[in-house]
């Protein structure tokens, strides 16, 4: 039984890419690459390329609060508005 239903596939798949500090962004490129590869997982699960939204503007921002994390705020808003079928992230 699949947990992904047709109503999920009619909405967008969001990939939220983030690392907490500028040093992580600079020094941990393999982690960053793995996060971007989550879009490939969305494709494999049935989402079309044009349905995949990658949010990465919060790179280098601490996750201790939503302050200064516009990408996270957009993600939360879109979930609340029913636009999101799935969220991928580490």
Secondary structure by P-SEA (a helix, b strand, c coil): cccccaaaaabbbbbbbbbccaaaaaccaaaaaaaaaaaaaaaaaccccccccccccccccccccccccaaaaaaaaaaaaccccccccc
